[in-house]
Structures are given as structure tokens and as C-alpha cells.
């Protein structure tokens, strides 16, 4: 058994139960512009950002889709919810973060969401103090499923001593491409079998991650 030095967390759908919020708000917004968004369409965009996201939206909606306007409206609404109600933290996340802090293991966030929003959401939930690094989507040259964001988040840490926690197919592919072990905690969509096979484990929540980490790393 090796040592665990850093755990890299995705954010939406992994730390926060926000994917359904985003989907519901995006459905409302696109409808006002004469478009229709379904859940099967929405899950195809999970983990994407930048040009990769724009390309996917173009393939889903065609030319004329008001990406900037919809994004601005949805983000504004999520910000409002974060401030007034707080974003719902997923089961076991606080316990896992406390466990990792106790063991002296660094934690980072690698999210397709832009860095200022990531920091704001973590702060609103009082989780910001757990993370030494916050890497937003704009800091990676290529979007998930490219490995860029996880390579950046890992930094100088040996990949064998690093662990990624992800919920989406694109995120799992990105971690695998980076050569970093990944545990899948499915959210809105369970990965297909070929993608799930790339993960070391698939669990139902972050509490199960604590037990796995205890079993496989000598310093936990």
C-alpha cells in the first residue's frame, strides 16, 4: 500500500448537489429564447467548458442559441441561491474533508466552473478552508475529458499518491487520461460500463470513500 498525499475533488455534482439546480434553471432560461432542453441533452454537457461546451451546445441547439445570455442568467440565479439559501452539500463530503484534514492529506478542487464562482460557492458553504488549491475551468487549456485540469491540480504530487473524485463520464475520462486513480460517485447519470471501468471504485457517497481510503493507503 502506498501513501495518499492529495485528493482532487470535482465540484458540481460531487461536492454540491447543484447539477439539478443548473439543469432546472437552464431549462427555464432556454425556453424563454424559444429552445427546449431535456435531461438527456443536459447530461451531455457535464464536465465541459470553453470551446468544447460551445461546440456541444451548437450540436444540440444549432446556430442562434444565445449561449452567453443563457449562461449569464443561469449563473446569476445560482449565485442568488448560493447567497440566500446556500448550495446543498452532498452526503459525506464534510466528513470526508475532516477525515483528510486529520490525516494531513491536501485537498484541491478541479472544476469546469470558473474559479471565482468555485471560490464563492465553497466560501458560502464554509468549505473553502479545506482546499489548498482551486483550479477552475478557465485555468485549463483543454476541457474535460482532456487531462489538463487534473494534471494542473496534481502539480508536483506523484500521481500514484493522488486520488480524483468525480461524478461525470467526462471527468472520469480526464482523470484516467492524466494517469491518476479515480473514484466515481455518480450523480445524475451513472457512467456507461466502459467509462466506469476506468475508475478504481464506484460508490454511492463520500462516506464510502473514507472506508476505501482507510483500506488502501498506509497513512490513513
PETAPE-V431438 format. One record per residue. N is the residue number from 1. RES is the residue in three letters. D_CENTER is the distance of its C-alpha to the mean C-alpha in Angstrom with 2 decimals. Layout:
# PETAPE-V431438
N|RES|D_CENTER  N|RES|D_CENTER
This chain:
# PETAPE-V431438
1|UNK|27.08  2|UNK|25.35  3|UNK|23.85  4|UNK|20.25  5|UNK|19.75  6|UNK|16.05  7|UNK|12.81  8|UNK|9.54  9|UNK|6.55  10|UNK|2.81  11|UNK|3.64  12|UNK|4.59  13|UNK|6.10  14|UNK|5.58  15|UNK|7.37  16|UNK|8.72  17|UNK|10.41  18|UNK|10.08  19|UNK|9.69  20|UNK|13.40  21|UNK|14.32  22|UNK|13.08  23|UNK|14.84  24|UNK|17.93  25|UNK|18.32  26|UNK|17.90  27|UNK|20.44  28|UNK|22.81  29|UNK|22.53  30|UNK|23.10  31|UNK|25.97  32|UNK|27.76  33|UNK|27.83  34|UNK|29.22  35|UNK|26.23  36|UNK|24.81  37|UNK|21.21  38|UNK|20.70  39|UNK|17.84  40|UNK|18.46  41|UNK|18.15  42|UNK|14.98  43|UNK|12.99  44|UNK|14.20  45|UNK|12.25  46|UNK|8.69  47|UNK|6.80  48|UNK|10.12  49|UNK|11.58  50|UNK|15.16  51|UNK|17.88  52|UNK|15.91  53|UNK|14.74  54|UNK|18.32  55|UNK|19.84  56|UNK|18.04  57|UNK|19.10  58|UNK|22.55  59|UNK|22.84  60|UNK|21.93  61|UNK|24.08  62|UNK|26.48  63|UNK|28.00  64|UNK|28.33  65|UNK|24.89  66|UNK|24.38  67|UNK|20.81  68|UNK|21.30  69|UNK|23.03  70|UNK|20.61  71|UNK|17.58  72|UNK|19.72  73|UNK|20.81  74|UNK|17.52  75|UNK|16.01  76|UNK|19.31  77|UNK|19.21  78|UNK|15.77  79|UNK|17.12  80|UNK|20.22  81|UNK|18.63  82|UNK|16.75  83|UNK|20.17  84|UNK|22.42  85|UNK|20.76  86|UNK|17.66  87|UNK|14.21  88|UNK|14.27  89|UNK|12.73  90|UNK|12.07  91|UNK|14.95  92|UNK|15.50  93|UNK|12.89  94|UNK|15.81  95|UNK|18.04  96|UNK|15.85  97|UNK|15.48  98|UNK|19.23  99|UNK|20.03  100|UNK|18.37  101|UNK|20.12  102|UNK|23.33  103|UNK|23.13  104|UNK|22.59  105|UNK|19.33  106|UNK|17.23  107|UNK|13.59  108|UNK|11.25  109|UNK|7.94  110|UNK|6.68  111|UNK|4.89  112|UNK|6.76  113|UNK|8.25  114|UNK|11.49  115|UNK|12.30  116|UNK|14.90  117|UNK|12.82  118|UNK|10.18  119|UNK|13.39  120|UNK|15.07  121|UNK|12.72  122|UNK|12.62  123|UNK|16.36  124|UNK|17.12  125|UNK|15.85  126|UNK|17.68  127|UNK|14.87  128|UNK|15.24  129|UNK|18.01  130|UNK|16.04  131|UNK|14.21  132|UNK|16.42  133|UNK|14.15  134|UNK|11.68  135|UNK|10.78  136|UNK|9.95  137|UNK|10.14  138|UNK|13.89  139|UNK|14.45  140|UNK|13.85  141|UNK|16.83  142|UNK|15.26  143|UNK|12.05  144|UNK|10.12  145|UNK|11.87  146|UNK|13.91  147|UNK|13.44  148|UNK|14.01  149|UNK|10.94  150|UNK|11.02  151|UNK|14.77  152|UNK|14.76  153|UNK|12.65  154|UNK|15.01  155|UNK|17.97  156|UNK|21.24  157|UNK|19.97  158|UNK|21.31  159|UNK|18.79  160|UNK|20.70  161|UNK|20.01  162|UNK|16.23  163|UNK|13.64  164|UNK|9.99  165|UNK|8.12  166|UNK|6.03  167|UNK|6.78  168|UNK|7.50  169|UNK|10.62  170|UNK|9.77  171|UNK|7.18  172|UNK|10.02  173|UNK|12.55  174|UNK|11.26  175|UNK|11.42  176|UNK|14.73  177|UNK|16.02  178|UNK|15.50  179|UNK|17.54  180|UNK|15.30  181|UNK|15.41  182|UNK|12.37  183|UNK|12.28  184|UNK|10.91  185|UNK|10.43  186|UNK|10.88  187|UNK|10.26  188|UNK|12.20  189|UNK|13.22  190|UNK|14.24  191|UNK|14.09  192|UNK|17.58  193|UNK|19.73  194|UNK|19.74  195|UNK|15.99  196|UNK|15.89  197|UNK|18.75  198|UNK|16.71  199|UNK|15.01  200|UNK|17.29  201|UNK|16.77  202|UNK|15.34  203|UNK|15.56  204|UNK|15.60  205|UNK|14.08  206|UNK|13.47  207|UNK|17.26  208|UNK|17.86  209|UNK|15.83  210|UNK|18.46  211|UNK|21.23  212|UNK|19.97  213|UNK|19.56  214|UNK|23.04  215|UNK|24.47  216|UNK|23.40  217|UNK|23.40  218|UNK|26.79  219|UNK|25.79  220|UNK|24.15
